[in-house]
């Protein structure tokens, strides 16, 4: 058996099978460090289970704790034990890779680490531990079938650990062959001149023959267009000899440009811990904390693949948006509806058995939505954390059902790693911060985009310059920008390094690491035989890029030759034909089509006009009609709504909802309650309803607003009750739904509070607002459509109704017209509510007739004024589009080219 070894060969490499031309790929795999260890461990009988990094950090945390107080890490460990352990574990693994055996070396900090090494339970092995464990087993060769090892880069350039392993194999009789990259370009070409300079040869003048090109672009998007055009301009067979080097590991943008030209996708994407189902592990814990955060539960429910049935998740999400809390009216009704729906789906089964199955199903689903179980300040018991992680792992494996869904398998592995890390910690109770640290580490590896895969077609992509292991005809270095691979700084002082050296510990120095990295960059260019194109965008997202370290090495070669070897990608936008790296890139002119302009007058088809028949209008829909006829027709007649994500309401809306709900409970029909004790009772109802319908207000970031509302809401309701007493009013009802008609206008609405004194009745509409200006102006200008509509609904069949009013909760003030039962300081109005109502009816008739004739107007466009019906009572709004969400429909903001 022979192995081909490359330091970067654990990921994608080119070619897939090194040395295949000599002996084929059978029993001759290409491996990187992890692959080499696994092959040797398998042959020597030392292969064990892989250990997640989160598990090793947790185990090392236990060892650091067992080492006792007074260590150099003690202060930081007391504040953040997880991060401290992760950092020290990295130091410890680097020491082990250099040959440290956990013994004292006479330096205080290193001896502290030696004490930690001896304390507590053994640490699960990492990559360095596994490699060190192989060294004494290799000379005996028990079971070792390896006869030849081909190292695809200079052995002297390998990190010390892998050099020691290669030397041990050589001493045991394995034939070790070194294959270094050599300059492969055709002589007398620009590419060969670059390679000669990288080899230390003389600097030669560049001629601009296209074999070596720096492509500069303002943006990554323009760079992708240039690369895709160049690849598409060549013959199809040339794709087999082209490799794209993408050090950032993501070719999604470039793949879109390739797809537009019928070329295969490269399929590289970065692993992310936020892929789809991976979020479930974080969210399952986020939901469990108290104070309960409805946003976490909402995020869980709206995932593309939620852990409960999609129909149930959708219904619960709507309930959560309506009343953000648990066990409130909307939440309870949603669960009742889910149970009924599940029963309906089992209509053919025996009733008792079906009911039992539904009960079990609902109970399982409820475990995902039981929020606010554990106080963040107190943390969570280890057993509780294992139960949550176990539930997530079980769901992932059940949903995967033996398939090969990488996201679900990664989720199950992360949940298992979390549980194992908790076991290794050895703590009965875990603080919230520590749990979040473990979660972040367990999910850190993430998953690549499962939908972004490479396509057949010859074109290849690799992530690392050192992953180019053989000559390649055409090399495209995508995103050729800095800073490149960073050299880690040593945490050890010179005295500590001297102590390590005396103990036989050999650590890679910063200059050695820098040389290894820069030589790998140069090797990538040495592998190119025909063309090398280095693509350098000026911006990455919104950030300005920096120069790649290899470009600094190339400056002597490029000096004075910038015009010959540099090509601007933006030339594609201004030149019909241009040449890049020996290929002609031609672009055909296209017709520029102006976007549709704003349209003031819209024609309504017959099918849409039929929806006008039998309509009931509300105060809200009539307000939209008076503002903009197109908005009313689109939203209220056609039911058009802007698409949006489910969103938890903001604080002001939640406070208003709470106040309405408290008033509904506090003010039953009949005489108002006694003023004494009203504020206390309102405060009790506030605390009772807060977690059920306004749980977001309990989050720490809203502590100030919540503290203020705990005073303002009860005080506002006390002021409301005082108003009822002062005006000698009794409550007819709260949240009353009414229907009625005025002329041909059929109305419907729900009134916050209906009050009466003797035969006179009035409506109080409660508002939670920061400023009373808007409502004062509505009443003063006679535009209070809502009060006029409510007055008509009250009057329907009960005689004439007196004007209503707005009760502003924050200001504890009533705004109403003269003649109302409600206001001490009435607002003089241009017109009374009955007059306003008549204008509403007249205007509604005019607008409806216009729509029935097949025309609707977009009020925001000036041209609509020429087509407004004659005799309208309400003037056109000065800014009808201020709060409109459908401006892309009428295209008011589109300008002519």
Steps between C-alpha positions, in 0.01 A plus 500: 500500500615853427369837618524843342523764772434873476469740793174640352363180349223438755263718296454549127820453303613495139534241363277257690752217479865594510728263310208328328695490176765272658308241695136600500303612804427158649670463840674832434285765669581866519485617864560802715603502869167364626485239223857388566432456871183304434676268252789430736274457805283254310800290397659508846177435688501838673191654341251636753189715493545860390444756773322830437689814595222605739549173691874552527458859622253383765739226612789746515284743699454226759875440510575871547250512784655189654845663484385735778527872569801726466577410138585758238160452340296524822378860459370459146371149580282644775335742255470281188612140556400379154691757295800467730498121459466525122804731478715292733402179320634650177827583675518153650438325164774706335739395777406133454557531125847632578584200718388610848397207720329694775807522722626804690774696321590755767285790377206610716226513238610181329519324834145613575392334174693188605302498826175522301618215277540276804175610668157351445393246241704434182440746219339358184770494232522767233679485167842564657445238773407241240808576291729480804341169602592355159870576527596215738272253318643556151844335543346163592293506177237264644237506226655791312443436128635833382803453274531841333412855599512772232517843662371756251701795637844544653521303823710774660202734458257284695402594852726331760241242605449367147873506430552277804229263383648481149848441646364220723341329199825531306701349785254209520570405139235692312631645176452877523499697174497879491331681210544875494321741270707606201451783252297359215420791266623528144833680471509869402144563616393748765390210719844339474660835591287516814588142592870566440487797737320290764776238464758768580610557142556832323215747454404523133289756316134407454359518148127478566445177304194410711648197676513692828226754572382704797125563466394801704134577570314748713265231630488123534196497271695659215791265563265202470369631168855527364609151611182339370537677164861385470417138578203503261714648218724193482424162343300261723790254524713767669280484809660167592831676550367796699505530877352784704684565826253654748675557835187651655326168442188641335426511127125573517525834319739366238277195448205725417705669230613160368144367493389800293746385233414132515817403689515251790481621858810471717292424810720641778323649802613582850373294789256700711349428843180676388387254234132410527443232760829573681325797661263267686760412765563865591131589485394204714713642781405863429130413536559333837644808675301726727404774436341333201600647163219457243738595220703184561189284484375686192836439329467132585146479360574675171802289408463330160500168686362562852515222761119477505250466216510792258127569526525506880812717494330748267191524720708547815714763328188702416380473860841610626498807275147591615576449870874449567487274802403155623167369629308808390171492313651491150756235603238274660266534203784410264575176687129413509479552124810284446348216703176522301692496172698193609177324596348581162799338331425179693131501420507136386652364822328383817416820698670411829817377330509808277451731799781325688740532206412866454556566870844339482587691184399833652695418817814430294462822307435700816844404635648721225286799598517483880688824556632687798580192709843604630614834639810629321642630827486150651613302196389149418573160649725267301216249473266762353758601239547136401125455462470798266802389295369143493162615371669693219726205407206258502294727275791541257559126469128422473453764232807383309358144514818333382554751221804708420384848597826669600327774696297259714799273557710801604222611735485158662880495535505849653228408750690185594824699536322748724370223727843336515663835579256548788594155630869591487446822690390312808276786622152455641385846389617700199479881472320638195821650360682167520213321323511754219878461472464122466223539243712738291792255502285195429356674194820678396587258219164566335395352166568609145201605293338165408339655192830634363681209335759461227377406153668273250682669218875497561532832677644453850538706817719470810524705818870497586800590281672192642210286371642534146710183492574468130552727196187676379462666163283795601496637854244761606582636846161631609490777761876555497500732800654509847565454776540131412574229754609658826805396699403436860705689754674298770357534853836404652775734613860450393581346838212257468603412146852431624364271773291313242798464269711360783225245565506391134180675398525631143240766412458652157629856509318795342762537219469128421121523485520809280743326264277191481194710417670725244667203332158338464375814324795494262455127430147568373641730230779253423237236416341711222621403151300718260316784675482653846229757566499672839164667571516793741175686588534836673199442724375194686143581599541852645864459610807603306734210430872489569788368295573127507841405648601327174449824310765657722740224386411572139560873513856483362366307200200728448692824539457700180273236346168590662343616173603181324372245748213685673150488354195690630178297519290813452613509137225247438247775566642748252664297220313278257807279460811468710776247553588326827781245535500411134124470461262746339206598713215635291178647634193581296303819564158449654195717482465720806141482616380771732327369813124554519426847632255594769141469386231723646195348328442126506246298305312235696393180321145374529599205722650737758201735490271212596667493841347836583157346542382439855806656666508601864729788586681559828643820638846378394400425140315831468807681631704333227241598239508866600882486484545313169242317291759263351623400845141430611419300188820295519492421871133500596323396181759267346662393829854579380759508780875563494704188561689508828654284768307432815590777739442555870332840564703785647478628860242773437257261331549245777430761767186603314386138468558448873303810590209391281498151651516637856215741429292215361550302822474799732182654357214251472159625390328714764611773738876562508696334781578694815789739447678376812714200412467541122868576451603200710262272310626634166857431618405141586343450159809656339725241664256218422465583131860610439650150446193386306475771237799735532793282609760694293464786746665280766829494311788686673542753218144626561531524878471880497188503281342221705565681829337812360203306362442328835424847631333657196256225400335461843499879540334539158229248585445668835454828309252327270296372795512846658365643174209256510420601856536872436275480192257265674542247223441130505662238278291347225779268395861464387630361170148516355451397137222680314366516146278763346422699188483864401334543165666244275812478714511181708725537803667268749735563790621407845480772764742512791252632757134597478360716780165663574331754721129445504400473132810666364777268378860572402805311377843520659781388274822442698835595349856448624697775332795725576337810352140617499553733204374261234172424677445861601537605135265223383224623729567869440497464120197272505695201362441256787354230275535235770286693751244583233467134399474383860234764565299367206533141625380603846209696354383214281152421636558684830437862412754779455841443660705772660854551375767264626859570589855375523636409841878543487641253750847647541367854540191393701292744297179486295482672162145565377278753325254735676181326600675179601435329830871463545717810475555777750693700241330426167679569172325738266457321166434615145219249476310277739527121495157459333613748234829315462311173470283641223811614316646150545186350346502748212870453429472121528217507247703711259811283532298177472320627189834589344631149575184340359561697183839331478734772631705538819746779580843497665484806724877542532546598134413862411308397185235330714366843605366550146281191532369533856118489521333838528353609834710288738469608862846388610796676348784305346763397753818706491719189536292191412806276454660564840390171656410307183660159444390465138696781336669248268156426358417851381876560440490850643873499571612392150664781305515532123840425348 
